[in-house]
Amino acid sequence: MKRRDITRGKFAAEKAKRQQRIVCLMSDDEMKIVDRYLERYKITNKSRWFRETILAFIHKNMEDDYPTLFGEHDMRR
């Protein structure tokens, strides 16, 4: 078995294939901001950075909006 097949077999079984695509259009100014950020923090995988940033934002908001038994006002008493 080739080395390529060995490493790919274990890795592919652990992670799901990404087959869904999201397209986002940006202005020149927005793209410059993103490129500056990526360069400053030495981020080389732009796709992974976008995916992790968006999912982290969604996850944080979902945690904040999670329904509770009591309202915030009742819990602060």
N, CA, C, O and CB atoms as a CASP TS submission, in Angstrom:
PFRMAT TS
TARGET T0000
AUTHOR 0000-0000-0000
METHOD Language model
MODEL 1
PARENT N/A
ATOM      1  N   MET     1       0.840  -1.182   0.000  1.00  0.00           N
ATOM      2  CA  MET     1       0.000   0.000   0.000  1.00  0.00           C
ATOM      3  C   MET     1       0.884   1.242   0.000  1.00  0.00           C
ATOM      4  O   MET     1       1.881   1.305   0.718  1.00  0.00           O
ATOM      5  CB  MET     1      -0.955   0.000   1.217  1.00  0.00           C
ATOM      6  N   LYS     2       0.518   2.207  -0.792  1.00  0.00           N
ATOM      7  CA  LYS     2       1.294   3.439  -0.874  1.00  0.00           C
ATOM      8  C   LYS     2       1.136   4.254   0.394  1.00  0.00           C
ATOM      9  O   LYS     2       0.118   4.166   1.080  1.00  0.00           O
ATOM     10  CB  LYS     2       0.870   4.265  -2.088  1.00  0.00           C
ATOM     11  N   ARG     3       2.150   5.047   0.699  1.00  0.00           N
ATOM     12  CA  ARG     3       2.094   5.916   1.881  1.00  0.00           C
ATOM     13  C   ARG     3       0.882   6.846   1.802  1.00  0.00           C
ATOM     14  O   ARG     3       0.227   7.111   2.810  1.00  0.00           O
ATOM     15  CB  ARG     3       3.398   6.745   2.012  1.00  0.00           C
ATOM     16  N   ARG     4       0.600   7.321   0.633  1.00  0.00           N
ATOM     17  CA  ARG     4      -0.530   8.235   0.424  1.00  0.00           C
ATOM     18  C   ARG     4      -1.846   7.577   0.837  1.00  0.00           C
ATOM     19  O   ARG     4      -2.689   8.221   1.462  1.00  0.00           O
ATOM     20  CB  ARG     4      -0.600   8.677  -1.053  1.00  0.00           C
ATOM     21  N   ASP     5      -2.029   6.306   0.497  1.00  0.00           N
ATOM     22  CA  ASP     5      -3.250   5.588   0.846  1.00  0.00           C
ATOM     23  C   ASP     5      -3.369   5.360   2.348  1.00  0.00           C
ATOM     24  O   ASP     5      -4.468   5.414   2.899  1.00  0.00           O
ATOM     25  CB  ASP     5      -3.297   4.258   0.120  1.00  0.00           C
ATOM     26  N   ILE     6      -2.245   5.106   3.010  1.00  0.00           N
ATOM     27  CA  ILE     6      -2.269   4.858   4.450  1.00  0.00           C
ATOM     28  C   ILE     6      -2.708   6.108   5.204  1.00  0.00           C
ATOM     29  O   ILE     6      -3.585   6.033   6.064  1.00  0.00           O
ATOM     30  CB  ILE     6      -0.888   4.399   4.941  1.00  0.00           C
ATOM     31  N   THR     7      -2.110   7.253   4.892  1.00  0.00           N
ATOM     32  CA  THR     7      -2.448   8.475   5.615  1.00  0.00           C
ATOM     33  C   THR     7      -3.851   8.948   5.276  1.00  0.00           C
ATOM     34  O   THR     7      -4.550   9.464   6.148  1.00  0.00           O
ATOM     35  CB  THR     7      -1.442   9.572   5.303  1.00  0.00           C
ATOM     36  N   ARG     8      -4.271   8.787   4.061  1.00  0.00           N
ATOM     37  CA  ARG     8      -5.587   9.247   3.646  1.00  0.00           C
ATOM     38  C   ARG     8      -6.691   8.391   4.261  1.00  0.00           C
ATOM     39  O   ARG     8      -7.739   8.925   4.626  1.00  0.00           O
ATOM     40  CB  ARG     8      -5.696   9.232   2.126  1.00  0.00           C
ATOM     41  N   GLY     9      -6.489   7.092   4.385  1.00  0.00           N
ATOM     42  CA  GLY     9      -7.513   6.196   4.901  1.00  0.00           C
ATOM     43  C   GLY     9      -7.939   6.540   6.312  1.00  0.00           C
ATOM     44  O   GLY     9      -9.136   6.633   6.584  1.00  0.00           O
ATOM     45  N   LYS    10      -7.002   6.728   7.207  1.00  0.00           N
ATOM     46  CA  LYS    10      -7.334   7.029   8.598  1.00  0.00           C
ATOM     47  C   LYS    10      -7.928   8.428   8.719  1.00  0.00           C
ATOM     48  O   LYS    10      -8.896   8.626   9.453  1.00  0.00           O
ATOM     49  CB  LYS    10      -6.088   6.903   9.488  1.00  0.00           C
ATOM     50  N   PHE    11      -7.374   9.374   8.024  1.00  0.00           N
ATOM     51  CA  PHE    11      -7.817  10.761   8.098  1.00  0.00           C
ATOM     52  C   PHE    11      -9.228  10.903   7.536  1.00  0.00           C
ATOM     53  O   PHE    11     -10.055  11.598   8.126  1.00  0.00           O
ATOM     54  CB  PHE    11      -6.846  11.679   7.340  1.00  0.00           C
ATOM     55  N   ALA    12      -9.514  10.265   6.420  1.00  0.00           N
ATOM     56  CA  ALA    12     -10.827  10.383   5.781  1.00  0.00           C
ATOM     57  C   ALA    12     -11.923   9.764   6.644  1.00  0.00           C
ATOM     58  O   ALA    12     -13.058  10.242   6.644  1.00  0.00           O
ATOM     59  CB  ALA    12     -10.809   9.714   4.402  1.00  0.00           C
ATOM     60  N   ALA    13     -11.593   8.714   7.374  1.00  0.00           N
ATOM     61  CA  ALA    13     -12.594   8.065   8.212  1.00  0.00           C
ATOM     62  C   ALA    13     -12.982   8.946   9.398  1.00  0.00           C
ATOM     63  O   ALA    13     -14.118   8.879   9.867  1.00  0.00           O
ATOM     64  CB  ALA    13     -12.073   6.717   8.709  1.00  0.00           C
ATOM     65  N   GLU    14     -12.061   9.768   9.885  1.00  0.00           N
ATOM     66  CA  GLU    14     -12.314  10.595  11.058  1.00  0.00           C
ATOM     67  C   GLU    14     -13.086  11.871  10.735  1.00  0.00           C
ATOM     68  O   GLU    14     -13.826  12.368  11.583  1.00  0.00           O
ATOM     69  CB  GLU    14     -11.013  10.951  11.714  1.00  0.00           C
ATOM     70  N   LYS    15     -12.932  12.401   9.546  1.00  0.00           N
ATOM     71  CA  LYS    15     -13.575  13.665   9.188  1.00  0.00           C
ATOM     72  C   LYS    15     -14.525  13.466   8.014  1.00  0.00           C
ATOM     73  O   LYS    15     -14.257  12.683   7.102  1.00  0.00           O
ATOM     74  CB  LYS    15     -12.521  14.733   8.845  1.00  0.00           C
ATOM     75  N   ALA    16     -15.619  14.178   8.055  1.00  0.00           N
ATOM     76  CA  ALA    16     -16.578  14.128   6.948  1.00  0.00           C
ATOM     77  C   ALA    16     -16.061  14.965   5.787  1.00  0.00           C
ATOM     78  O   ALA    16     -15.387  15.974   5.994  1.00  0.00           O
ATOM     79  CB  ALA    16     -17.976  14.629   7.399  1.00  0.00           C
ATOM     80  N   LYS    17     -16.370  14.555   4.597  1.00  0.00           N
ATOM     81  CA  LYS    17     -15.966  15.323   3.421  1.00  0.00           C
ATOM     82  C   LYS    17     -16.788  16.593   3.337  1.00  0.00           C
ATOM     83  O   LYS    17     -17.989  16.584   3.608  1.00  0.00           O
ATOM     84  CB  LYS    17     -16.125  14.489   2.132  1.00  0.00           C
ATOM     85  N   ARG    18     -16.153  17.666   2.968  1.00  0.00           N
ATOM     86  CA  ARG    18     -16.858  18.943   2.803  1.00  0.00           C
ATOM     87  C   ARG    18     -17.281  19.060   1.344  1.00  0.00           C
ATOM     88  O   ARG    18     -16.452  19.246   0.454  1.00  0.00           O
ATOM     89  CB  ARG    18     -15.955  20.164   3.231  1.00  0.00           C
ATOM     90  N   GLN    19     -18.572  18.948   1.122  1.00  0.00           N
ATOM     91  CA  GLN    19     -19.078  19.004  -0.243  1.00  0.00           C
ATOM     92  C   GLN    19     -19.989  20.197  -0.489  1.00  0.00           C
ATOM     93  O   GLN    19     -20.373  20.456  -1.630  1.00  0.00           O
ATOM     94  CB  GLN    19     -19.813  17.740  -0.562  1.00  0.00           C
ATOM     95  N   GLN    20     -20.336  20.918   0.554  1.00  0.00           N
ATOM     96  CA  GLN    20     -21.201  22.087   0.414  1.00  0.00           C
ATOM     97  C   GLN    20     -20.336  23.329   0.252  1.00  0.00           C
ATOM     98  O   GLN    20     -19.310  23.477   0.916  1.00  0.00           O
ATOM     99  CB  GLN    20     -22.150  22.231   1.637  1.00  0.00           C
ATOM    100  N   ARG    21     -20.757  24.206  -0.627  1.00  0.00           N
ATOM    101  CA  ARG    21     -19.980  25.404  -0.932  1.00  0.00           C
ATOM    102  C   ARG    21     -20.761  26.646  -0.548  1.00  0.00           C
ATOM    103  O   ARG    21     -21.969  26.730  -0.772  1.00  0.00           O
ATOM    104  CB  ARG    21     -19.604  25.448  -2.419  1.00  0.00           C
ATOM    105  N   ILE    22     -20.058  27.610   0.032  1.00  0.00           N
ATOM    106  CA  ILE    22     -20.640  28.910   0.330  1.00  0.00           C
ATOM    107  C   ILE    22     -19.795  29.950  -0.399  1.00  0.00           C
ATOM    108  O   ILE    22     -18.566  29.924  -0.339  1.00  0.00           O
ATOM    109  CB  ILE    22     -20.695  29.187   1.886  1.00  0.00           C
ATOM    110  N   VAL    23     -20.465  30.851  -1.079  1.00  0.00           N
ATOM    111  CA  VAL    23     -19.770  31.898  -1.819  1.00  0.00           C
ATOM    112  C   VAL    23     -20.088  33.232  -1.168  1.00  0.00           C
ATOM    113  O   VAL    23     -21.242  33.516  -0.847  1.00  0.00           O
ATOM    114  CB  VAL    23     -20.177  31.898  -3.326  1.00  0.00           C
ATOM    115  N   CYS    24     -19.074  34.041  -0.977  1.00  0.00           N
ATOM    116  CA  CYS    24     -19.229  35.339  -0.335  1.00  0.00           C
ATOM    117  C   CYS    24     -18.486  36.384  -1.171  1.00  0.00           C
ATOM    118  O   CYS    24     -17.294  36.236  -1.443  1.00  0.00           O
ATOM    119  CB  CYS    24     -18.696  35.310   1.139  1.00  0.00           C
ATOM    120  N   LEU    25     -19.186  37.423  -1.569  1.00  0.00           N
ATOM    121  CA  LEU    25     -18.557  38.488  -2.337  1.00  0.00           C
ATOM    122  C   LEU    25     -18.174  39.620  -1.398  1.00  0.00           C
ATOM    123  O   LEU    25     -18.922  39.956  -0.479  1.00  0.00           O
ATOM    124  CB  LEU    25     -19.496  38.998  -3.459  1.00  0.00           C
ATOM    125  N   MET    26     -17.001  40.206  -1.634  1.00  0.00           N
ATOM    126  CA  MET    26     -16.498  41.296  -0.799  1.00  0.00           C
ATOM    127  C   MET    26     -16.042  42.452  -1.681  1.00  0.00           C
ATOM    128  O   MET    26     -15.648  42.273  -2.833  1.00  0.00           O
ATOM    129  CB  MET    26     -15.337  40.810   0.102  1.00  0.00           C
ATOM    130  N   SER    27     -16.108  43.626  -1.104  1.00  0.00           N
ATOM    131  CA  SER    27     -15.580  44.794  -1.819  1.00  0.00           C
ATOM    132  C   SER    27     -14.050  44.755  -1.733  1.00  0.00           C
ATOM    133  O   SER    27     -13.483  43.967  -0.977  1.00  0.00           O
ATOM    134  CB  SER    27     -16.149  46.143  -1.219  1.00  0.00           C
ATOM    135  N   ASP    28     -13.406  45.599  -2.502  1.00  0.00           N
ATOM    136  CA  ASP    28     -11.940  45.668  -2.471  1.00  0.00           C
ATOM    137  C   ASP    28     -11.434  46.048  -1.084  1.00  0.00           C
ATOM    138  O   ASP    28     -10.449  45.490  -0.601  1.00  0.00           O
ATOM    139  CB  ASP    28     -11.431  46.678  -3.508  1.00  0.00           C
ATOM    140  N   ASP    29     -12.111  47.000  -0.446  1.00  0.00           N
ATOM    141  CA  ASP    29     -11.690  47.432   0.893  1.00  0.00           C
ATOM    142  C   ASP    29     -11.828  46.307   1.914  1.00  0.00           C
ATOM    143  O   ASP    29     -10.943  46.112   2.747  1.00  0.00           O
ATOM    144  CB  ASP    29     -12.511  48.643   1.343  1.00  0.00           C
ATOM    145  N   GLU    30     -12.930  45.571   1.853  1.00  0.00           N
ATOM    146  CA  GLU    30     -13.127  44.452   2.778  1.00  0.00           C
ATOM    147  C   GLU    30     -12.065  43.376   2.570  1.00  0.00           C
ATOM    148  O   GLU    30     -11.558  42.799   3.531  1.00  0.00           O
ATOM    149  CB  GLU    30     -14.527  43.850   2.600  1.00  0.00           C
ATOM    150  N   MET    31     -11.737  43.116   1.321  1.00  0.00           N
ATOM    151  CA  MET    31     -10.729  42.098   1.019  1.00  0.00           C
ATOM    152  C   MET    31      -9.357  42.525   1.518  1.00  0.00           C
ATOM    153  O   MET    31      -8.586  41.695   2.000  1.00  0.00           O
ATOM    154  CB  MET    31     -10.677  41.823  -0.487  1.00  0.00           C
ATOM    155  N   LYS    32      -9.048  43.811   1.406  1.00  0.00           N
ATOM    156  CA  LYS    32      -7.777  44.312   1.928  1.00  0.00           C
ATOM    157  C   LYS    32      -7.692  44.118   3.439  1.00  0.00           C
ATOM    158  O   LYS    32      -6.643  43.749   3.966  1.00  0.00           O
ATOM    159  CB  LYS    32      -7.601  45.796   1.575  1.00  0.00           C
ATOM    160  N   ILE    33      -8.804  44.370   4.132  1.00  0.00           N
ATOM    161  CA  ILE    33      -8.837  44.190   5.590  1.00  0.00           C
ATOM    162  C   ILE    33      -8.573  42.730   5.940  1.00  0.00           C
ATOM    163  O   ILE    33      -7.768  42.435   6.823  1.00  0.00           O
ATOM    164  CB  ILE    33     -10.204  44.646   6.173  1.00  0.00           C
ATOM    165  N   VAL    34      -9.248  41.823   5.250  1.00  0.00           N
ATOM    166  CA  VAL    34      -9.068  40.392   5.520  1.00  0.00           C
ATOM    167  C   VAL    34      -7.638  39.973   5.209  1.00  0.00           C
ATOM    168  O   VAL    34      -7.010  39.273   6.003  1.00  0.00           O
ATOM    169  CB  VAL    34     -10.064  39.549   4.692  1.00  0.00           C
ATOM    170  N   ASP    35      -7.125  40.391   4.074  1.00  0.00           N
ATOM    171  CA  ASP    35      -5.752  40.018   3.694  1.00  0.00           C
ATOM    172  C   ASP    35      -4.724  40.551   4.680  1.00  0.00           C
ATOM    173  O   ASP    35      -3.765  39.856   5.015  1.00  0.00           O
ATOM    174  CB  ASP    35      -5.431  40.535   2.294  1.00  0.00           C
ATOM    175  N   ARG    36      -4.920  41.791   5.151  1.00  0.00           N
ATOM    176  CA  ARG    36      -4.005  42.351   6.158  1.00  0.00           C
ATOM    177  C   ARG    36      -4.034  41.542   7.447  1.00  0.00           C
ATOM    178  O   ARG    36      -2.991  41.268   8.041  1.00  0.00           O
ATOM    179  CB  ARG    36      -4.367  43.811   6.456  1.00  0.00           C
ATOM    180  N   TYR    37      -5.229  41.162   7.872  1.00  0.00           N
ATOM    181  CA  TYR    37      -5.378  40.371   9.085  1.00  0.00           C
ATOM    182  C   TYR    37      -4.668  39.025   8.944  1.00  0.00           C
ATOM    183  O   TYR    37      -3.918  38.613   9.830  1.00  0.00           O
ATOM    184  CB  TYR    37      -6.861  40.160   9.405  1.00  0.00           C
ATOM    185  N   LEU    38      -4.911  38.349   7.830  1.00  0.00           N
ATOM    186  CA  LEU    38      -4.293  37.045   7.605  1.00  0.00           C
ATOM    187  C   LEU    38      -2.772  37.148   7.557  1.00  0.00           C
ATOM    188  O   LEU    38      -2.067  36.282   8.076  1.00  0.00           O
ATOM    189  CB  LEU    38      -4.815  36.431   6.311  1.00  0.00           C
ATOM    190  N   GLU    39      -2.280  38.192   6.942  1.00  0.00           N
ATOM    191  CA  GLU    39      -0.832  38.381   6.863  1.00  0.00           C
ATOM    192  C   GLU    39      -0.241  38.698   8.233  1.00  0.00           C
ATOM    193  O   GLU    39       0.814  38.179   8.596  1.00  0.00           O
ATOM    194  CB  GLU    39      -0.495  39.500   5.874  1.00  0.00           C
ATOM    195  N   ARG    40      -0.916  39.543   8.980  1.00  0.00           N
ATOM    196  CA  ARG    40      -0.411  39.953  10.301  1.00  0.00           C
ATOM    197  C   ARG    40      -0.311  38.777  11.263  1.00  0.00           C
ATOM    198  O   ARG    40       0.664  38.660  12.006  1.00  0.00           O
ATOM    199  CB  ARG    40      -1.314  41.028  10.902  1.00  0.00           C
ATOM    200  N   TYR    41      -1.319  37.903  11.252  1.00  0.00           N
ATOM    201  CA  TYR    41      -1.336  36.766  12.167  1.00  0.00           C
ATOM    202  C   TYR    41      -0.819  35.480  11.527  1.00  0.00           C
ATOM    203  O   TYR    41      -0.974  34.389  12.077  1.00  0.00           O
ATOM    204  CB  TYR    41      -2.737  36.547  12.678  1.00  0.00           C
ATOM    205  N   LYS    42      -0.196  35.630  10.345  1.00  0.00           N
ATOM    206  CA  LYS    42       0.457  34.523   9.643  1.00  0.00           C
ATOM    207  C   LYS    42      -0.477  33.318   9.439  1.00  0.00           C
ATOM    208  O   LYS    42      -0.101  32.172   9.685  1.00  0.00           O
ATOM    209  CB  LYS    42       1.693  34.087  10.416  1.00  0.00           C
ATOM    210  N   ILE    43      -1.683  33.609   8.988  1.00  0.00           N
ATOM    211  CA  ILE    43      -2.668  32.577   8.691  1.00  0.00           C
ATOM    212  C   ILE    43      -2.540  32.229   7.215  1.00  0.00           C
ATOM    213  O   ILE    43      -2.716  33.086   6.348  1.00  0.00           O
ATOM    214  CB  ILE    43      -4.124  33.049   9.045  1.00  0.00           C
ATOM    215  N   THR    44      -2.234  30.971   6.937  1.00  0.00           N
ATOM    216  CA  THR    44      -1.992  30.577   5.549  1.00  0.00           C
ATOM    217  C   THR    44      -3.195  29.879   4.916  1.00  0.00           C
ATOM    218  O   THR    44      -3.325  29.868   3.692  1.00  0.00           O
ATOM    219  CB  THR    44      -0.784  29.669   5.478  1.00  0.00           C
ATOM    220  N   ASN    45      -4.067  29.301   5.726  1.00  0.00           N
ATOM    221  CA  ASN    45      -5.228  28.596   5.197  1.00  0.00           C
ATOM    222  C   ASN    45      -6.466  29.477   5.376  1.00  0.00           C
ATOM    223  O   ASN    45      -7.130  29.432   6.411  1.00  0.00           O
ATOM    224  CB  ASN    45      -5.417  27.216   5.904  1.00  0.00           C
ATOM    225  N   LYS    46      -6.762  30.268   4.361  1.00  0.00           N
ATOM    226  CA  LYS    46      -7.868  31.223   4.429  1.00  0.00           C
ATOM    227  C   LYS    46      -9.217  30.523   4.565  1.00  0.00           C
ATOM    228  O   LYS    46     -10.078  30.985   5.314  1.00  0.00           O
ATOM    229  CB  LYS    46      -7.871  32.109   3.191  1.00  0.00           C
ATOM    230  N   SER    47      -9.407  29.430   3.860  1.00  0.00           N
ATOM    231  CA  SER    47     -10.670  28.709   3.908  1.00  0.00           C
ATOM    232  C   SER    47     -10.952  28.182   5.315  1.00  0.00           C
ATOM    233  O   SER    47     -12.063  28.326   5.827  1.00  0.00           O
ATOM    234  CB  SER    47     -10.658  27.556   2.906  1.00  0.00           C
ATOM    235  N   ARG    48      -9.957  27.582   5.924  1.00  0.00           N
ATOM    236  CA  ARG    48     -10.132  27.060   7.288  1.00  0.00           C
ATOM    237  C   ARG    48     -10.404  28.187   8.270  1.00  0.00           C
ATOM    238  O   ARG    48     -11.233  28.045   9.169  1.00  0.00           O
ATOM    239  CB  ARG    48      -8.892  26.271   7.730  1.00  0.00           C
ATOM    240  N   TRP    49      -9.705  29.312   8.101  1.00  0.00           N
ATOM    241  CA  TRP    49      -9.900  30.456   8.987  1.00  0.00           C
ATOM    242  C   TRP    49     -11.335  30.992   8.885  1.00  0.00           C
ATOM    243  O   TRP    49     -11.976  31.253   9.903  1.00  0.00           O
ATOM    244  CB  TRP    49      -8.890  31.568   8.650  1.00  0.00           C
ATOM    245  N   PHE    50     -11.836  31.154   7.649  1.00  0.00           N
ATOM    246  CA  PHE    50     -13.211  31.612   7.461  1.00  0.00           C
ATOM    247  C   PHE    50     -14.195  30.644   8.129  1.00  0.00           C
ATOM    248  O   PHE    50     -15.088  31.066   8.864  1.00  0.00           O
ATOM    249  CB  PHE    50     -13.533  31.753   5.956  1.00  0.00           C
ATOM    250  N   ARG    51     -14.022  29.353   7.867  1.00  0.00           N
ATOM    251  CA  ARG    51     -14.927  28.349   8.403  1.00  0.00           C
ATOM    252  C   ARG    51     -14.919  28.372   9.934  1.00  0.00           C
ATOM    253  O   ARG    51     -15.982  28.391  10.555  1.00  0.00           O
ATOM    254  CB  ARG    51     -14.542  26.958   7.888  1.00  0.00           C
ATOM    255  N   GLU    52     -13.740  28.370  10.542  1.00  0.00           N
ATOM    256  CA  GLU    52     -13.649  28.366  12.005  1.00  0.00           C
ATOM    257  C   GLU    52     -14.192  29.657  12.609  1.00  0.00           C
ATOM    258  O   GLU    52     -14.843  29.620  13.653  1.00  0.00           O
ATOM    259  CB  GLU    52     -12.202  28.161  12.441  1.00  0.00           C
ATOM    260  N   THR    53     -13.938  30.784  11.976  1.00  0.00           N
ATOM    261  CA  THR    53     -14.410  32.075  12.487  1.00  0.00           C
ATOM    262  C   THR    53     -15.936  32.148  12.445  1.00  0.00           C
ATOM    263  O   THR    53     -16.570  32.567  13.413  1.00  0.00           O
ATOM    264  CB  THR    53     -13.799  33.235  11.673  1.00  0.00           C
ATOM    265  N   ILE    54     -16.509  31.746  11.339  1.00  0.00           N
ATOM    266  CA  ILE    54     -17.969  31.795  11.199  1.00  0.00           C
ATOM    267  C   ILE    54     -18.638  30.824  12.162  1.00  0.00           C
ATOM    268  O   ILE    54     -19.606  31.183  12.832  1.00  0.00           O
ATOM    269  CB  ILE    54     -18.384  31.473   9.753  1.00  0.00           C
ATOM    270  N   LEU    55     -18.131  29.600  12.237  1.00  0.00           N
ATOM    271  CA  LEU    55     -18.734  28.614  13.126  1.00  0.00           C
ATOM    272  C   LEU    55     -18.564  28.983  14.591  1.00  0.00           C
ATOM    273  O   LEU    55     -19.458  28.717  15.395  1.00  0.00           O
ATOM    274  CB  LEU    55     -18.135  27.251  12.871  1.00  0.00           C
ATOM    275  N   ALA    56     -17.442  29.586  14.958  1.00  0.00           N
ATOM    276  CA  ALA    56     -17.243  30.030  16.349  1.00  0.00           C
ATOM    277  C   ALA    56     -18.238  31.132  16.700  1.00  0.00           C
ATOM    278  O   ALA    56     -18.783  31.144  17.804  1.00  0.00           O
ATOM    279  CB  ALA    56     -15.788  30.533  16.564  1.00  0.00           C
ATOM    280  N   PHE    57     -18.477  32.048  15.782  1.00  0.00           N
ATOM    281  CA  PHE    57     -19.453  33.116  15.999  1.00  0.00           C
ATOM    282  C   PHE    57     -20.861  32.542  16.180  1.00  0.00           C
ATOM    283  O   PHE    57     -21.591  32.945  17.085  1.00  0.00           O
ATOM    284  CB  PHE    57     -19.431  34.110  14.822  1.00  0.00           C
ATOM    285  N   ILE    58     -21.229  31.606  15.318  1.00  0.00           N
ATOM    286  CA  ILE    58     -22.551  30.981  15.409  1.00  0.00           C
ATOM    287  C   ILE    58     -22.684  30.215  16.714  1.00  0.00           C
ATOM    288  O   ILE    58     -23.707  30.308  17.393  1.00  0.00           O
ATOM    289  CB  ILE    58     -22.794  30.041  14.214  1.00  0.00           C
ATOM    290  N   HIS    59     -21.660  29.465  17.063  1.00  0.00           N
ATOM    291  CA  HIS    59     -21.694  28.673  18.303  1.00  0.00           C
ATOM    292  C   HIS    59     -21.857  29.574  19.526  1.00  0.00           C
ATOM    293  O   HIS    59     -22.636  29.261  20.426  1.00  0.00           O
ATOM    294  CB  HIS    59     -20.409  27.829  18.439  1.00  0.00           C
ATOM    295  N   LYS    60     -21.134  30.682  19.563  1.00  0.00           N
ATOM    296  CA  LYS    60     -21.224  31.616  20.689  1.00  0.00           C
ATOM    297  C   LYS    60     -22.636  32.193  20.789  1.00  0.00           C
ATOM    298  O   LYS    60     -23.199  32.255  21.882  1.00  0.00           O
ATOM    299  CB  LYS    60     -20.186  32.756  20.536  1.00  0.00           C
ATOM    300  N   ASN    61     -23.207  32.609  19.680  1.00  0.00           N
ATOM    301  CA  ASN    61     -24.558  33.165  19.683  1.00  0.00           C
ATOM    302  C   ASN    61     -25.596  32.132  20.091  1.00  0.00           C
ATOM    303  O   ASN    61     -26.555  32.461  20.790  1.00  0.00           O
ATOM    304  CB  ASN    61     -24.898  33.721  18.314  1.00  0.00           C
ATOM    305  N   MET    62     -25.420  30.902  19.669  1.00  0.00           N
ATOM    306  CA  MET    62     -26.374  29.860  20.049  1.00  0.00           C
ATOM    307  C   MET    62     -26.304  29.583  21.550  1.00  0.00           C
ATOM    308  O   MET    62     -27.330  29.332  22.182  1.00  0.00           O
ATOM    309  CB  MET    62     -26.103  28.568  19.258  1.00  0.00           C
ATOM    310  N   GLU    63     -25.104  29.626  22.120  1.00  0.00           N
ATOM    311  CA  GLU    63     -24.969  29.449  23.572  1.00  0.00           C
ATOM    312  C   GLU    63     -25.636  30.597  24.323  1.00  0.00           C
ATOM    313  O   GLU    63     -26.291  30.376  25.342  1.00  0.00           O
ATOM    314  CB  GLU    63     -23.483  29.351  23.968  1.00  0.00           C
ATOM    315  N   ASP    64     -25.472  31.811  23.828  1.00  0.00           N
ATOM    316  CA  ASP    64     -26.078  32.979  24.475  1.00  0.00           C
ATOM    317  C   ASP    64     -27.600  32.953  24.394  1.00  0.00           C
ATOM    318  O   ASP    64     -28.281  33.419  25.308  1.00  0.00           O
ATOM    319  CB  ASP    64     -25.553  34.258  23.841  1.00  0.00           C
ATOM    320  N   ASP    65     -28.130  32.412  23.309  1.00  0.00           N
ATOM    321  CA  ASP    65     -29.579  32.385  23.086  1.00  0.00           C
ATOM    322  C   ASP    65     -30.235  31.102  23.580  1.00  0.00           C
ATOM    323  O   ASP    65     -31.427  30.893  23.355  1.00  0.00           O
ATOM    324  CB  ASP    65     -29.874  32.561  21.619  1.00  0.00           C
ATOM    325  N   TYR    66     -29.480  30.248  24.244  1.00  0.00           N
ATOM    326  CA  TYR    66     -30.013  28.968  24.705  1.00  0.00           C
ATOM    327  C   TYR    66     -31.150  29.207  25.689  1.00  0.00           C
ATOM    328  O   TYR    66     -30.996  30.001  26.617  1.00  0.00           O
ATOM    329  CB  TYR    66     -28.904  28.112  25.356  1.00  0.00           C
ATOM    330  N   PRO    67     -32.282  28.543  25.511  1.00  0.00           N
ATOM    331  CA  PRO    67     -33.418  28.784  26.422  1.00  0.00           C
ATOM    332  C   PRO    67     -33.112  28.299  27.841  1.00  0.00           C
ATOM    333  O   PRO    67     -32.492  27.252  28.030  1.00  0.00           O
ATOM    334  CB  PRO    67     -34.685  28.081  25.895  1.00  0.00           C
ATOM    335  N   THR    68     -33.549  29.066  28.823  1.00  0.00           N
ATOM    336  CA  THR    68     -33.360  28.709  30.224  1.00  0.00           C
ATOM    337  C   THR    68     -34.716  28.577  30.899  1.00  0.00           C
ATOM    338  O   THR    68     -35.734  29.016  30.364  1.00  0.00           O
ATOM    339  CB  THR    68     -32.487  29.759  30.951  1.00  0.00           C
ATOM    340  N   LEU    69     -34.718  27.981  32.053  1.00  0.00           N
ATOM    341  CA  LEU    69     -35.955  27.779  32.793  1.00  0.00           C
ATOM    342  C   LEU    69     -36.507  29.105  33.310  1.00  0.00           C
ATOM    343  O   LEU    69     -37.719  29.321  33.332  1.00  0.00           O
ATOM    344  CB  LEU    69     -35.728  26.813  33.954  1.00  0.00           C
ATOM    345  N   PHE    70     -35.591  29.995  33.728  1.00  0.00           N
ATOM    346  CA  PHE    70     -35.986  31.298  34.248  1.00  0.00           C
ATOM    347  C   PHE    70     -35.407  32.391  33.366  1.00  0.00           C
ATOM    348  O   PHE    70     -34.381  32.196  32.714  1.00  0.00           O
ATOM    349  CB  PHE    70     -35.523  31.474  35.712  1.00  0.00           C
ATOM    350  N   GLY    71     -36.067  33.539  33.350  1.00  0.00           N
ATOM    351  CA  GLY    71     -35.566  34.681  32.608  1.00  0.00           C
ATOM    352  C   GLY    71     -34.347  35.284  33.301  1.00  0.00           C
ATOM    353  O   GLY    71     -34.090  35.005  34.472  1.00  0.00           O
ATOM    354  N   GLU    72     -33.606  36.104  32.579  1.00  0.00           N
ATOM    355  CA  GLU    72     -32.402  36.718  33.144  1.00  0.00           C
ATOM    356  C   GLU    72     -32.738  37.574  34.356  1.00  0.00           C
ATOM    357  O   GLU    72     -31.990  37.577  35.334  1.00  0.00           O
ATOM    358  CB  GLU    72     -31.687  37.566  32.088  1.00  0.00           C
ATOM    359  N   HIS    73     -33.847  38.298  34.310  1.00  0.00           N
ATOM    360  CA  HIS    73     -34.257  39.157  35.435  1.00  0.00           C
ATOM    361  C   HIS    73     -34.503  38.320  36.693  1.00  0.00           C
ATOM    362  O   HIS    73     -34.084  38.709  37.783  1.00  0.00           O
ATOM    363  CB  HIS    73     -35.536  39.959  35.071  1.00  0.00           C
ATOM    364  N   ASP    74     -35.172  37.184  36.554  1.00  0.00           N
ATOM    365  CA  ASP    74     -35.457  36.314  37.691  1.00  0.00           C
ATOM    366  C   ASP    74     -34.183  35.721  38.287  1.00  0.00           C
ATOM    367  O   ASP    74     -34.084  35.550  39.502  1.00  0.00           O
ATOM    368  CB  ASP    74     -36.399  35.197  37.269  1.00  0.00           C
ATOM    369  N   MET    75     -33.220  35.412  37.442  1.00  0.00           N
ATOM    370  CA  MET    75     -31.982  34.785  37.914  1.00  0.00           C
ATOM    371  C   MET    75     -31.091  35.783  38.636  1.00  0.00           C
ATOM    372  O   MET    75     -30.273  35.378  39.462  1.00  0.00           O
ATOM    373  CB  MET    75     -31.223  34.165  36.748  1.00  0.00           C
ATOM    374  N   ARG    76     -31.221  37.074  38.351  1.00  0.00           N
ATOM    375  CA  ARG    76     -30.364  38.088  38.974  1.00  0.00           C
ATOM    376  C   ARG    76     -30.878  38.551  40.336  1.00  0.00           C
ATOM    377  O   ARG    76     -30.187  39.304  41.021  1.00  0.00           O
ATOM    378  CB  ARG    76     -30.237  39.280  38.056  1.00  0.00           C
ATOM    379  N   ARG    77     -32.045  38.130  40.736  1.00  0.00           N
ATOM    380  CA  ARG    77     -32.588  38.528  42.032  1.00  0.00           C
ATOM    381  C   ARG    77     -31.819  37.977  43.177  1.00  0.00           C
ATOM    382  O   ARG    77     -32.163  38.232  44.331  1.00  0.00           O
ATOM    383  CB  ARG    77     -33.993  38.111  42.154  1.00  0.00           C
TER
END
